[in-house]
């Protein structure tokens, strides 16, 4: 029986044909050994790593930018709250002052001929006190 012997050129050719028939993938998790060798030698894996690192850096920068925006908004909110607290304290002080003035006028109305003028002053003071009370209620909301 004659022995069948393949030449080295045929062996290499068949090997190349068999290996080229294997499907390769750019993803290291897919494709097996042949894809791994092809990915390493062609630089595809390194390009993929570089792309993913660039995406991660971009996301980190975006997160840092969002953190800066949040911090700025919180600082502005804190400033606005402080301003409102000062306004509220001022309005409360004026309201207390007006209330004491109204109480003083109510308790002491000397008998004079100008009682109509004092009555209109008293009504004006009461109207101002009511207006400040409304303003104070709006600030506290």
C-alpha positions as CSV (number, residue, x, y, z in Angstrom):
1,X,0.0,0.0,0.0
2,X,1.5,3.4,-1.0
3,X,2.0,5.8,1.7
4,X,0.4,9.2,1.3
5,X,2.8,12.0,2.1
6,X,1.9,15.6,2.0
7,X,4.4,18.2,1.1
8,X,5.1,20.9,3.6
9,X,3.6,23.6,1.2
10,X,0.3,21.7,1.1
11,X,0.3,21.3,4.9
12,X,0.9,25.0,5.4
13,X,-1.7,25.9,2.8
14,X,-4.3,23.6,4.5
15,X,-3.5,25.1,7.9
16,X,-3.9,28.6,6.6
17,X,-7.2,27.7,5.0
18,X,-8.5,26.0,8.2
19,X,-7.4,28.9,10.4
20,X,-8.8,31.5,8.0
21,X,-12.2,29.7,8.1
22,X,-12.3,30.4,11.9
23,X,-14.4,33.4,12.7
24,X,-12.5,36.1,14.5
25,X,-13.9,38.9,16.8
26,X,-12.6,42.2,18.1
27,X,-14.0,41.4,21.5
28,X,-11.5,39.5,23.6
29,X,-14.3,37.5,25.3
30,X,-15.4,36.1,21.9
31,X,-13.5,34.0,19.3
32,X,-11.0,32.0,21.3
33,X,-7.4,31.6,20.6
34,X,-7.3,32.5,17.0
35,X,-9.2,35.8,17.6
36,X,-6.9,36.5,20.5
37,X,-3.8,36.1,18.4
38,X,-5.3,38.1,15.6
39,X,-6.5,40.9,18.0
40,X,-3.1,41.2,19.7
41,X,-1.1,41.2,16.5
42,X,-3.3,43.6,14.6
43,X,-3.6,46.1,17.5
44,X,-7.4,45.8,17.6
45,X,-7.4,45.0,21.3
46,X,-5.2,47.9,22.2
47,X,-7.4,50.2,20.1
48,X,-10.4,48.9,22.0
49,X,-8.7,49.5,25.3
50,X,-7.8,53.0,24.3
51,X,-11.3,53.8,23.2
52,X,-12.8,52.5,26.5
53,X,-10.3,54.4,28.5
54,X,-11.1,57.6,26.6
55,X,-14.8,57.0,27.2
56,X,-14.2,56.5,30.9
57,X,-12.1,59.7,31.2
58,X,-14.9,61.6,29.4
59,X,-17.5,60.3,31.8
60,X,-15.2,61.1,34.8
61,X,-14.9,64.7,33.5
62,X,-18.6,64.9,33.0
63,X,-19.2,63.7,36.6
64,X,-16.7,66.3,37.9
65,X,-18.5,69.0,35.9
66,X,-21.9,67.9,37.3
67,X,-20.4,67.9,40.8
68,X,-19.2,71.5,40.3
69,X,-22.7,72.6,39.0
70,X,-24.4,70.9,42.1
71,X,-21.9,72.6,44.5
72,X,-22.6,76.0,42.8
73,X,-26.3,75.5,43.0
74,X,-26.1,74.5,46.7
75,X,-24.0,77.6,47.4
76,X,-26.5,79.8,45.7
77,X,-29.4,78.2,47.5
78,X,-27.6,78.7,50.8
79,X,-26.9,82.4,50.0
80,X,-30.6,82.9,49.0
81,X,-31.7,81.3,52.3
82,X,-29.4,83.5,54.3
83,X,-30.8,86.6,52.5
84,X,-34.4,85.5,53.2
85,X,-33.6,84.9,56.9
86,X,-32.2,88.5,57.1
87,X,-35.3,89.9,55.4
88,X,-37.6,87.8,57.6
89,X,-35.8,89.0,60.8
90,X,-36.0,92.6,59.6
91,X,-39.7,92.3,58.7
92,X,-40.4,90.7,62.1
93,X,-38.6,93.5,63.8
94,X,-40.6,96.1,61.9
95,X,-43.8,94.2,62.7
96,X,-43.0,94.1,66.4
97,X,-42.2,97.8,66.3
98,X,-45.5,98.5,64.5
99,X,-47.5,96.3,67.0
100,X,-46.0,98.1,70.0
101,X,-46.8,101.5,68.3
102,X,-50.4,100.4,67.7
103,X,-50.7,99.2,71.3
104,X,-49.3,102.5,72.5
105,X,-51.7,104.5,70.4
106,X,-54.6,102.3,71.5
107,X,-53.8,102.6,75.2
108,X,-53.2,106.3,75.1
109,X,-55.5,108.5,73.2
110,X,-55.4,111.9,75.0
111,X,-58.7,113.8,74.8
112,X,-58.2,116.6,72.3
113,X,-60.0,118.3,69.6
114,X,-57.7,116.5,67.1
115,X,-59.2,113.1,67.8
116,X,-60.3,112.7,64.2
117,X,-56.7,113.2,63.1
118,X,-55.4,110.8,65.7
119,X,-58.1,108.3,64.6
120,X,-56.9,108.5,61.0
121,X,-53.3,108.1,62.2
122,X,-54.3,105.1,64.2
123,X,-56.1,103.6,61.2
124,X,-53.1,104.3,59.0
125,X,-50.8,102.6,61.5
126,X,-53.1,99.6,61.8
127,X,-53.2,99.3,58.0
128,X,-49.4,99.4,57.9
129,X,-49.2,96.7,60.5
130,X,-51.6,94.5,58.6
131,X,-49.6,95.0,55.4
132,X,-46.4,94.1,57.2
133,X,-48.2,91.0,58.7
134,X,-49.2,89.9,55.2
135,X,-45.6,90.5,54.0
136,X,-44.2,88.6,56.9
137,X,-46.6,85.6,56.2
138,X,-45.4,85.6,52.6
139,X,-41.8,85.6,53.5
140,X,-42.3,82.7,56.0
141,X,-43.8,80.6,53.3
